[in-house]
Amino acid sequence: NAPIMPTRSHMDEMKAKYEKAYVPWTAEEEEKLKKYHAQGLTVADISKLLRRNEGAIVSRKKKLGLS
């Protein structure tokens, strides 16, 4: 019998794809987000720069009153 491989959770997949997934935001990251937003960068671009998924960027922008 072949061994059963554990399946990866959604959280594991996000952490593998985005270095900062599920890591608390720092004040410095929030300032960078504000700066990038003011510069007109897209959510996709900001996602790459901050190494967070696009949903996290959209959510934090709302929290900071940027959307």
N, C-alpha and C positions, 0 to 999 in steps of 0.2 A: 504494500500500500504506500502510495505517495504521501509525504507529510502535508498536512494542511497548513497553508501559509496564512498568517494573520492578514486581514485586510487593513488597509490604511484608512484612518479616519479622515474626515474632512479637515480637521484641524492639522493633522500631520501633513496632508497634501498642501495646505496653505503655507505652513511653516517651511516646507521644502521649496516652495516656489517663491515665497516672499520672506526675506530674512527677518523682517520686523513684525511678521504676523503674530497677533495676540500678545505683543509686547506693549506695555503701557507707553503712551505718548509722553515725550519730554517737552518742556517749555521751548527748548531749542527747535524741536521738530515742528511744533505749532507755529513758531515764528517763521520757519522756512516755508511752511504751507501757506501762511498769509502772504509772504513775499512772492512765491510762485503764482498764487492766485492773482495778486495785483499785477503781475507781469503778463497775465493772460494765458498761462500755460494750461494745457488740457489736463483733465483728470488722469488720462493715460500717461502723460508725460510726468506729472507729479508722482504718480504711483511708482514709476521707474526710479525717479530721483530719491524718493523716501523709502523705497524697498518695502512698500505696503500695497495691499490689493486695492483695486479701484473702489470697492465698497467702503473700505476703511477711510479712504480720502473723502468720499462723498459724505459719509457720516460725520467726520471731524469738521468738514467745512460747515455743515449745518449747525453743529454744536458751537462753532466759533462765529456764527452769524454771517458766513461768507456766501451762502447760496441764495 
